[in-house]
């Protein structure tokens, strides 16, 4: 039986400009498969990083052959969390996929070919809520 998730993006504003308001409401139905991790929480660290996904395919890092949908939410109020692919380096650099600031969230696709996803903090041990689902 196929599993599905239904992400919704809703953005509204009444103060974009004096003459207009802004409203966007999009929903998609995504078919998903294993491997997957439904919403869970993990404390991140500065170094060497916390492994969120992988290594895919067992002990050896095997690049994914399918796209994965990734959700992250930084529950902390002061420290940022960095998300990287295929490296546990604890220094923000161009390899960082994204920086999730305090209280921020993101939902995006992890491309084919990624074997591991790591999260590490800018300081302390902020808690990251996350989930991932393999595209079915």
N, C-alpha and C positions, 0 to 999 in steps of 0.2 A: 504494500500500500504506500503510495507516495505521501511524503510529508510536505507541508507547506508552512511558510511564514509570510506575514503580510506587513512589511515595513511601511510606515506612513510618515511623510514629511509635510509639516504644516508650518508656514511662515506667514505672519501677519504684522502689519504696522499701520498705525494711523499718523505717524510723524515722519514718513519718508521725505515728504516735501509739503509745502503749504497747500498745494492744489490737488494732491492725490493721496490715496491710501494704497496699500499693497496687501495682496492676499494670494497665497499659493497653498494648495492642498493636493498632494499626490499620494497615491497608494499603489503598491504593486504586489502581486501574489507570486512568490518565489517557490519553486519546487526544490526541495533539499534532500540530501542523502547523508549517509555516514561517510567519513567521520564527522562528528559534530560535538559541540559543547554548548548546552543550554546555559542560560545566564548563571554566572558564578562570580565570586569575588576572590581577589588575591592581593596580598600586600606586596608592593613592589620595593625594590632596593636599588641603591645607587650602582653597585657593581656586584656580580657580573650581569645582572639582569634576570628576570623571571621568564622562563619559557612558557608561552601561552599555547603554541601549536607546534607539534613535531617532536622529534624528527618524524616526518611522515614516512610510513613504510617500515618502522622498526628502529633498531639501534643506529643504523646508518641513515644519514640525512638523504632522503630521496625526494627530488623535486615533484611537486604536485602536478598531476595531469588534468586537474579540474580547478575551476575558479572557486574560491571560497568567499562567503559573505561574512564580514567581521563587524562586530559592534563593540565599542569601548566607551566607558564612562568613568571619568576621574571623580571619585567621591570626595577628594580632599579639598580643603578651602585655601591652601597656601602653596602647595608644591605641584609642579608640572610632571607629567609622565611622558616618556619618549617611547615610540613604537618603532622597531626596526625589523627588517627581514634578514634572515640568514646570518646574523651576527649578534653576539651578546656584548659587543663593545659598549662601555658605559659612558661614552663621550658623544654628545650630539654632533653629528656631522651630516654631510649630504646623503649618507646612507639611511638616515632616519626617514621613516615613512611619514610620520606626523608627530606633532607635539600636541598633547591633550592637556590644556591648561586646567587650573582648579575649577571644578564644577562643569567642565565642558564634556561633550560626548561626540561621537562620530560613528558613521556606518558607511562602509565602503567595501569594494571587492578586492580580494587578494589575488593577484594574477597567477596564471599557470606558471609553474617553474619554481615557486617558493617552497622551501622545505621546512623552514622553522620561522616562528614569529616570537620576538622577545619584547618585553616591556621593562624599562628601568626608570628610576626617578631622578629628578634634578637634585633632590635632597630628602633626607628622612625616609619614611616608608608609607607613602600615600597608598590608599586602597583603590584598586582598579576593578570595576565591574566589567565583565566581558562575556561574549559569546561568539561562536563561529559555527557556520553551517556550510557544508560542501554543496555546491550547485548540483542539482539532480538532472 
